[in-house]
Amino acid sequence: AMVRLQIGPPGDVAIMDLVGGPVTSVDSRNTKRDGKALLKPVQTVINGVPFGRPYQAPFAVR
């Protein structure tokens, strides 16, 4: 079933900040990659409700 965006119903969103500058990423095989920027997670909203901190990590309330 196709879901359509509408005005009114609650939604989910991930808000990120694009941070420029040198960064090195490492994957599960310990392969390193150099980059020029990273996406820093700022806030998550699930079903219209902010999720995550200020709740004590690693616990959160939905």
HTML snippet that shows the backbone in 3Dmol.js (N, CA, C, O; Angstrom):
<script src="https://3Dmol.org/build/3Dmol-min.js"></script>
<div id="view" style="width:600px;height:400px;position:relative"></div>
<script>
const pdb = `
ATOM      1  N   ALA A   1       0.842  -1.182   0.000  1.00  0.00           N
ATOM      2  CA  ALA A   1       0.000   0.000   0.000  1.00  0.00           C
ATOM      3  C   ALA A   1       0.884   1.240   0.000  1.00  0.00           C
ATOM      4  O   ALA A   1       1.858   1.320   0.748  1.00  0.00           O
ATOM      5  N   MET A   2       0.546   2.178  -0.820  1.00  0.00           N
ATOM      6  CA  MET A   2       1.321   3.413  -0.896  1.00  0.00           C
ATOM      7  C   MET A   2       0.868   4.379   0.198  1.00  0.00           C
ATOM      8  O   MET A   2      -0.328   4.573   0.416  1.00  0.00           O
ATOM      9  N   VAL A   3       1.829   4.972   0.873  1.00  0.00           N
ATOM     10  CA  VAL A   3       1.543   5.949   1.920  1.00  0.00           C
ATOM     11  C   VAL A   3       1.741   7.339   1.329  1.00  0.00           C
ATOM     12  O   VAL A   3       2.719   7.588   0.625  1.00  0.00           O
ATOM     13  N   ARG A   4       0.814   8.236   1.618  1.00  0.00           N
ATOM     14  CA  ARG A   4       0.903   9.597   1.088  1.00  0.00           C
ATOM     15  C   ARG A   4       1.115  10.587   2.212  1.00  0.00           C
ATOM     16  O   ARG A   4       0.600  10.412   3.317  1.00  0.00           O
ATOM     17  N   LEU A   5       1.872  11.623   1.926  1.00  0.00           N
ATOM     18  CA  LEU A   5       2.046  12.708   2.891  1.00  0.00           C
ATOM     19  C   LEU A   5       0.778  13.540   2.944  1.00  0.00           C
ATOM     20  O   LEU A   5       0.183  13.862   1.915  1.00  0.00           O
ATOM     21  N   GLN A   6       0.376  13.881   4.154  1.00  0.00           N
ATOM     22  CA  GLN A   6      -0.810  14.701   4.346  1.00  0.00           C
ATOM     23  C   GLN A   6      -0.539  15.709   5.452  1.00  0.00           C
ATOM     24  O   GLN A   6       0.338  15.506   6.291  1.00  0.00           O
ATOM     25  N   ILE A   7      -1.288  16.781   5.443  1.00  0.00           N
ATOM     26  CA  ILE A   7      -1.226  17.738   6.542  1.00  0.00           C
ATOM     27  C   ILE A   7      -2.019  17.162   7.701  1.00  0.00           C
ATOM     28  O   ILE A   7      -3.154  16.719   7.525  1.00  0.00           O
ATOM     29  N   GLY A   8      -1.428  17.168   8.877  1.00  0.00           N
ATOM     30  CA  GLY A   8      -2.157  16.741  10.070  1.00  0.00           C
ATOM     31  C   GLY A   8      -1.639  15.510  10.775  1.00  0.00           C
ATOM     32  O   GLY A   8      -1.432  15.560  11.988  1.00  0.00           O
ATOM     33  N   PRO A   9      -1.413  14.377  10.065  1.00  0.00           N
ATOM     34  CA  PRO A   9      -0.989  13.191  10.810  1.00  0.00           C
ATOM     35  C   PRO A   9       0.442  13.336  11.323  1.00  0.00           C
ATOM     36  O   PRO A   9       1.263  13.999  10.690  1.00  0.00           O
ATOM     37  N   PRO A  10       0.749  12.710  12.481  1.00  0.00           N
ATOM     38  CA  PRO A  10       2.115  12.766  13.006  1.00  0.00           C
ATOM     39  C   PRO A  10       3.078  12.040  12.079  1.00  0.00           C
ATOM     40  O   PRO A  10       2.686  11.137  11.340  1.00  0.00           O
ATOM     41  N   GLY A  11       4.335  12.443  12.126  1.00  0.00           N
ATOM     42  CA  GLY A  11       5.320  11.844  11.238  1.00  0.00           C
ATOM     43  C   GLY A  11       6.621  11.521  11.941  1.00  0.00           C
ATOM     44  O   GLY A  11       6.806  11.819  13.121  1.00  0.00           O
ATOM     45  N   ASP A  12       7.521  10.902  11.189  1.00  0.00           N
ATOM     46  CA  ASP A  12       8.856  10.553  11.659  1.00  0.00           C
ATOM     47  C   ASP A  12       9.870  11.382  10.874  1.00  0.00           C
ATOM     48  O   ASP A  12       9.701  11.620   9.678  1.00  0.00           O
ATOM     49  N   VAL A  13      10.918  11.816  11.559  1.00  0.00           N
ATOM     50  CA  VAL A  13      11.960  12.581  10.877  1.00  0.00           C
ATOM     51  C   VAL A  13      13.272  12.430  11.638  1.00  0.00           C
ATOM     52  O   VAL A  13      13.285  12.318  12.864  1.00  0.00           O
ATOM     53  N   ALA A  14      14.360  12.430  10.903  1.00  0.00           N
ATOM     54  CA  ALA A  14      15.698  12.468  11.493  1.00  0.00           C
ATOM     55  C   ALA A  14      16.326  13.796  11.075  1.00  0.00           C
ATOM     56  O   ALA A  14      16.441  14.087   9.885  1.00  0.00           O
ATOM     57  N   ILE A  15      16.727  14.593  12.052  1.00  0.00           N
ATOM     58  CA  ILE A  15      17.327  15.897  11.790  1.00  0.00           C
ATOM     59  C   ILE A  15      18.833  15.758  11.960  1.00  0.00           C
ATOM     60  O   ILE A  15      19.312  15.303  12.999  1.00  0.00           O
ATOM     61  N   MET A  16      19.574  16.154  10.927  1.00  0.00           N
ATOM     62  CA  MET A  16      21.025  16.005  10.943  1.00  0.00           C
ATOM     63  C   MET A  16      21.692  17.329  10.622  1.00  0.00           C
ATOM     64  O   MET A  16      21.105  18.207   9.990  1.00  0.00           O
ATOM     65  N   ASP A  17      22.935  17.451  11.074  1.00  0.00           N
ATOM     66  CA  ASP A  17      23.748  18.630  10.809  1.00  0.00           C
ATOM     67  C   ASP A  17      24.929  18.193   9.959  1.00  0.00           C
ATOM     68  O   ASP A  17      25.647  17.265  10.335  1.00  0.00           O
ATOM     69  N   LEU A  18      25.146  18.848   8.813  1.00  0.00           N
ATOM     70  CA  LEU A  18      26.292  18.553   7.958  1.00  0.00           C
ATOM     71  C   LEU A  18      27.477  19.349   8.486  1.00  0.00           C
ATOM     72  O   LEU A  18      27.496  20.577   8.401  1.00  0.00           O
ATOM     73  N   VAL A  19      28.472  18.642   9.034  1.00  0.00           N
ATOM     74  CA  VAL A  19      29.637  19.270   9.650  1.00  0.00           C
ATOM     75  C   VAL A  19      30.834  19.084   8.719  1.00  0.00           C
ATOM     76  O   VAL A  19      31.241  17.958   8.436  1.00  0.00           O
ATOM     77  N   GLY A  20      31.389  20.191   8.249  1.00  0.00           N
ATOM     78  CA  GLY A  20      32.542  20.133   7.365  1.00  0.00           C
ATOM     79  C   GLY A  20      33.842  20.022   8.141  1.00  0.00           C
ATOM     80  O   GLY A  20      33.951  20.507   9.267  1.00  0.00           O
ATOM     81  N   GLY A  21      34.817  19.384   7.531  1.00  0.00           N
ATOM     82  CA  GLY A  21      36.122  19.227   8.156  1.00  0.00           C
ATOM     83  C   GLY A  21      36.633  17.819   7.953  1.00  0.00           C
ATOM     84  O   GLY A  21      35.862  16.924   7.604  1.00  0.00           O
ATOM     85  N   PRO A  22      37.919  17.608   8.166  1.00  0.00           N
ATOM     86  CA  PRO A  22      38.474  16.272   7.953  1.00  0.00           C
ATOM     87  C   PRO A  22      37.897  15.260   8.941  1.00  0.00           C
ATOM     88  O   PRO A  22      37.757  15.546  10.131  1.00  0.00           O
ATOM     89  N   VAL A  23      37.565  14.078   8.431  1.00  0.00           N
ATOM     90  CA  VAL A  23      37.016  13.001   9.257  1.00  0.00           C
ATOM     91  C   VAL A  23      37.500  11.665   8.704  1.00  0.00           C
ATOM     92  O   VAL A  23      37.628  11.495   7.492  1.00  0.00           O
ATOM     93  N   THR A  24      37.766  10.728   9.594  1.00  0.00           N
ATOM     94  CA  THR A  24      38.144   9.375   9.194  1.00  0.00           C
ATOM     95  C   THR A  24      37.085   8.414   9.707  1.00  0.00           C
ATOM     96  O   THR A  24      36.764   8.408  10.895  1.00  0.00           O
ATOM     97  N   SER A  25      36.540   7.598   8.802  1.00  0.00           N
ATOM     98  CA  SER A  25      35.546   6.589   9.160  1.00  0.00           C
ATOM     99  C   SER A  25      36.198   5.218   9.105  1.00  0.00           C
ATOM    100  O   SER A  25      37.089   4.975   8.291  1.00  0.00           O
ATOM    101  N   VAL A  26      35.743   4.318   9.983  1.00  0.00           N
ATOM    102  CA  VAL A  26      36.279   2.958  10.032  1.00  0.00           C
ATOM    103  C   VAL A  26      35.105   1.988   9.990  1.00  0.00           C
ATOM    104  O   VAL A  26      34.156   2.135  10.761  1.00  0.00           O
ATOM    105  N   ASP A  27      35.155   0.986   9.090  1.00  0.00           N
ATOM    106  CA  ASP A  27      34.069   0.016   9.016  1.00  0.00           C
ATOM    107  C   ASP A  27      34.371  -1.219   9.860  1.00  0.00           C
ATOM    108  O   ASP A  27      35.382  -1.268  10.561  1.00  0.00           O
ATOM    109  N   SER A  28      33.490  -2.216   9.788  1.00  0.00           N
ATOM    110  CA  SER A  28      33.616  -3.410  10.629  1.00  0.00           C
ATOM    111  C   SER A  28      34.823  -4.270  10.273  1.00  0.00           C
ATOM    112  O   SER A  28      35.210  -5.132  11.061  1.00  0.00           O
ATOM    113  N   ARG A  29      35.421  -4.058   9.116  1.00  0.00           N
ATOM    114  CA  ARG A  29      36.639  -4.785   8.732  1.00  0.00           C
ATOM    115  C   ARG A  29      37.891  -3.950   8.978  1.00  0.00           C
ATOM    116  O   ARG A  29      38.980  -4.281   8.507  1.00  0.00           O
ATOM    117  N   ASN A  30      37.716  -2.865   9.721  1.00  0.00           N
ATOM    118  CA  ASN A  30      38.804  -1.950  10.067  1.00  0.00           C
ATOM    119  C   ASN A  30      39.395  -1.231   8.845  1.00  0.00           C
ATOM    120  O   ASN A  30      40.556  -0.825   8.854  1.00  0.00           O
ATOM    121  N   THR A  31      38.581  -1.083   7.802  1.00  0.00           N
ATOM    122  CA  THR A  31      38.993  -0.326   6.631  1.00  0.00           C
ATOM    123  C   THR A  31      38.705   1.145   6.896  1.00  0.00           C
ATOM    124  O   THR A  31      37.589   1.515   7.261  1.00  0.00           O
ATOM    125  N   LYS A  32      39.726   1.980   6.709  1.00  0.00           N
ATOM    126  CA  LYS A  32      39.585   3.406   6.995  1.00  0.00           C
ATOM    127  C   LYS A  32      39.350   4.186   5.709  1.00  0.00           C
ATOM    128  O   LYS A  32      39.897   3.864   4.655  1.00  0.00           O
ATOM    129  N   ARG A  33      38.522   5.217   5.823  1.00  0.00           N
ATOM    130  CA  ARG A  33      38.257   6.129   4.712  1.00  0.00           C
ATOM    131  C   ARG A  33      38.303   7.545   5.223  1.00  0.00           C
ATOM    132  O   ARG A  33      37.709   7.860   6.254  1.00  0.00           O
ATOM    133  N   ASP A  34      38.998   8.393   4.517  1.00  0.00           N
ATOM    134  CA  ASP A  34      39.056   9.808   4.871  1.00  0.00           C
ATOM    135  C   ASP A  34      37.967  10.562   4.120  1.00  0.00           C
ATOM    136  O   ASP A  34      37.669  10.266   2.963  1.00  0.00           O
ATOM    137  N   GLY A  35      37.382  11.536   4.796  1.00  0.00           N
ATOM    138  CA  GLY A  35      36.336  12.337   4.179  1.00  0.00           C
ATOM    139  C   GLY A  35      36.483  13.803   4.526  1.00  0.00           C
ATOM    140  O   GLY A  35      37.369  14.196   5.285  1.00  0.00           O
ATOM    141  N   LYS A  36      35.596  14.605   3.954  1.00  0.00           N
ATOM    142  CA  LYS A  36      35.647  16.051   4.149  1.00  0.00           C
ATOM    143  C   LYS A  36      34.503  16.566   5.008  1.00  0.00           C
ATOM    144  O   LYS A  36      34.477  17.748   5.352  1.00  0.00           O
ATOM    145  N   ALA A  37      33.544  15.692   5.365  1.00  0.00           N
ATOM    146  CA  ALA A  37      32.386  16.114   6.162  1.00  0.00           C
ATOM    147  C   ALA A  37      31.731  14.894   6.789  1.00  0.00           C
ATOM    148  O   ALA A  37      31.989  13.758   6.392  1.00  0.00           O
ATOM    149  N   LEU A  38      30.872  15.152   7.787  1.00  0.00           N
ATOM    150  CA  LEU A  38      30.102  14.067   8.389  1.00  0.00           C
ATOM    151  C   LEU A  38      28.706  14.561   8.711  1.00  0.00           C
ATOM    152  O   LEU A  38      28.482  15.757   8.894  1.00  0.00           O
ATOM    153  N   LEU A  39      27.760  13.617   8.779  1.00  0.00           N
ATOM    154  CA  LEU A  39      26.395  13.931   9.186  1.00  0.00           C
ATOM    155  C   LEU A  39      26.274  13.635  10.667  1.00  0.00           C
ATOM    156  O   LEU A  39      26.400  12.486  11.091  1.00  0.00           O
ATOM    157  N   LYS A  40      26.027  14.674  11.456  1.00  0.00           N
ATOM    158  CA  LYS A  40      25.906  14.532  12.906  1.00  0.00           C
ATOM    159  C   LYS A  40      24.421  14.492  13.264  1.00  0.00           C
ATOM    160  O   LYS A  40      23.694  15.438  12.961  1.00  0.00           O
ATOM    161  N   PRO A  41      23.952  13.407  13.910  1.00  0.00           N
ATOM    162  CA  PRO A  41      22.543  13.353  14.293  1.00  0.00           C
ATOM    163  C   PRO A  41      22.231  14.396  15.357  1.00  0.00           C
ATOM    164  O   PRO A  41      22.983  14.549  16.320  1.00  0.00           O
ATOM    165  N   VAL A  42      21.126  15.113  15.186  1.00  0.00           N
ATOM    166  CA  VAL A  42      20.738  16.174  16.110  1.00  0.00           C
ATOM    167  C   VAL A  42      19.484  15.783  16.886  1.00  0.00           C
ATOM    168  O   VAL A  42      19.451  15.909  18.110  1.00  0.00           O
ATOM    169  N   GLN A  43      18.452  15.308  16.185  1.00  0.00           N
ATOM    170  CA  GLN A  43      17.177  14.983  16.834  1.00  0.00           C
ATOM    171  C   GLN A  43      16.431  13.955  15.996  1.00  0.00           C
ATOM    172  O   GLN A  43      16.524  13.962  14.769  1.00  0.00           O
ATOM    173  N   THR A  44      15.696  13.076  16.654  1.00  0.00           N
ATOM    174  CA  THR A  44      14.812  12.126  15.998  1.00  0.00           C
ATOM    175  C   THR A  44      13.401  12.362  16.511  1.00  0.00           C
ATOM    176  O   THR A  44      13.189  12.558  17.708  1.00  0.00           O
ATOM    177  N   VAL A  45      12.441  12.343  15.600  1.00  0.00           N
ATOM    178  CA  VAL A  45      11.034  12.481  15.969  1.00  0.00           C
ATOM    179  C   VAL A  45      10.316  11.238  15.458  1.00  0.00           C
ATOM    180  O   VAL A  45      10.371  10.932  14.267  1.00  0.00           O
ATOM    181  N   ILE A  46       9.637  10.517  16.362  1.00  0.00           N
ATOM    182  CA  ILE A  46       8.912   9.303  16.001  1.00  0.00           C
ATOM    183  C   ILE A  46       7.439   9.512  16.324  1.00  0.00           C
ATOM    184  O   ILE A  46       7.070   9.798  17.463  1.00  0.00           O
ATOM    185  N   ASN A  47       6.611   9.363  15.303  1.00  0.00           N
ATOM    186  CA  ASN A  47       5.168   9.532  15.456  1.00  0.00           C
ATOM    187  C   ASN A  47       4.827  10.909  16.044  1.00  0.00           C
ATOM    188  O   ASN A  47       3.885  11.046  16.825  1.00  0.00           O
ATOM    189  N   GLY A  48       5.606  11.919  15.657  1.00  0.00           N
ATOM    190  CA  GLY A  48       5.360  13.283  16.106  1.00  0.00           C
ATOM    191  C   GLY A  48       5.919  13.631  17.468  1.00  0.00           C
ATOM    192  O   GLY A  48       5.723  14.749  17.945  1.00  0.00           O
ATOM    193  N   VAL A  49       6.627  12.678  18.122  1.00  0.00           N
ATOM    194  CA  VAL A  49       7.148  12.899  19.474  1.00  0.00           C
ATOM    195  C   VAL A  49       8.674  12.851  19.445  1.00  0.00           C
ATOM    196  O   VAL A  49       9.240  11.878  18.947  1.00  0.00           O
ATOM    197  N   PRO A  50       9.362  13.882  19.971  1.00  0.00           N
ATOM    198  CA  PRO A  50      10.825  13.829  20.050  1.00  0.00           C
ATOM    199  C   PRO A  50      11.271  12.589  20.824  1.00  0.00           C
ATOM    200  O   PRO A  50      10.712  12.262  21.870  1.00  0.00           O
ATOM    201  N   PHE A  51      12.289  11.904  20.291  1.00  0.00           N
ATOM    202  CA  PHE A  51      12.762  10.646  20.852  1.00  0.00           C
ATOM    203  C   PHE A  51      14.224  10.787  21.248  1.00  0.00           C
ATOM    204  O   PHE A  51      14.999  11.454  20.564  1.00  0.00           O
ATOM    205  N   GLY A  52      14.595  10.157  22.354  1.00  0.00           N
ATOM    206  CA  GLY A  52      15.998  10.147  22.763  1.00  0.00           C
ATOM    207  C   GLY A  52      16.243  11.079  23.919  1.00  0.00           C
ATOM    208  O   GLY A  52      15.371  11.301  24.759  1.00  0.00           O
ATOM    209  N   ARG A  53      17.444  11.621  23.950  1.00  0.00           N
ATOM    210  CA  ARG A  53      17.814  12.502  25.047  1.00  0.00           C
ATOM    211  C   ARG A  53      16.859  13.656  25.132  1.00  0.00           C
ATOM    212  O   ARG A  53      16.407  14.106  24.080  1.00  0.00           O
ATOM    213  N   PRO A  54      16.515  14.172  26.267  1.00  0.00           N
ATOM    214  CA  PRO A  54      17.242  14.178  27.522  1.00  0.00           C
ATOM    215  C   PRO A  54      17.043  12.957  28.400  1.00  0.00           C
ATOM    216  O   PRO A  54      17.469  12.965  29.555  1.00  0.00           O
ATOM    217  N   TYR A  55      16.397  11.883  27.882  1.00  0.00           N
ATOM    218  CA  TYR A  55      16.296  10.665  28.676  1.00  0.00           C
ATOM    219  C   TYR A  55      17.690  10.109  28.897  1.00  0.00           C
ATOM    220  O   TYR A  55      18.581  10.314  28.072  1.00  0.00           O
ATOM    221  N   GLN A  56      17.884   9.411  29.996  1.00  0.00           N
ATOM    222  CA  GLN A  56      19.200   8.876  30.303  1.00  0.00           C
ATOM    223  C   GLN A  56      19.539   7.749  29.339  1.00  0.00           C
ATOM    224  O   GLN A  56      18.794   6.776  29.218  1.00  0.00           O
ATOM    225  N   ALA A  57      20.664   7.889  28.655  1.00  0.00           N
ATOM    226  CA  ALA A  57      21.127   6.859  27.735  1.00  0.00           C
ATOM    227  C   ALA A  57      21.579   5.650  28.546  1.00  0.00           C
ATOM    228  O   ALA A  57      22.116   5.855  29.635  1.00  0.00           O
ATOM    229  N   PRO A  58      21.410   4.444  28.114  1.00  0.00           N
ATOM    230  CA  PRO A  58      20.894   4.032  26.805  1.00  0.00           C
ATOM    231  C   PRO A  58      19.386   3.855  26.776  1.00  0.00           C
ATOM    232  O   PRO A  58      18.873   3.236  25.844  1.00  0.00           O
ATOM    233  N   PHE A  59      18.654   4.368  27.751  1.00  0.00           N
ATOM    234  CA  PHE A  59      17.207   4.174  27.812  1.00  0.00           C
ATOM    235  C   PHE A  59      16.474   5.370  27.227  1.00  0.00           C
ATOM    236  O   PHE A  59      16.926   6.508  27.357  1.00  0.00           O
ATOM    237  N   ALA A  60      15.358   5.113  26.593  1.00  0.00           N
ATOM    238  CA  ALA A  60      14.515   6.178  26.064  1.00  0.00           C
ATOM    239  C   ALA A  60      13.059   5.728  26.160  1.00  0.00           C
ATOM    240  O   ALA A  60      12.768   4.536  26.255  1.00  0.00           O
ATOM    241  N   VAL A  61      12.166   6.688  26.134  1.00  0.00           N
ATOM    242  CA  VAL A  61      10.742   6.409  26.252  1.00  0.00           C
ATOM    243  C   VAL A  61      10.068   6.752  24.936  1.00  0.00           C
ATOM    244  O   VAL A  61      10.333   7.807  24.360  1.00  0.00           O
ATOM    245  N   ARG A  62       9.207   5.878  24.459  1.00  0.00           N
ATOM    246  CA  ARG A  62       8.456   6.163  23.228  1.00  0.00           C
ATOM    247  C   ARG A  62       7.059   6.535  23.582  1.00  0.00           C
ATOM    248  O   ARG A  62       6.251   6.815  22.697  1.00  0.00           O
TER     249      ARG A  62
END
`;
const viewer = $3Dmol.createViewer("view");
viewer.addModel(pdb, "pdb");
viewer.setStyle({}, {cartoon: {color: "spectrum"}});
viewer.zoomTo();
viewer.render();
</script>
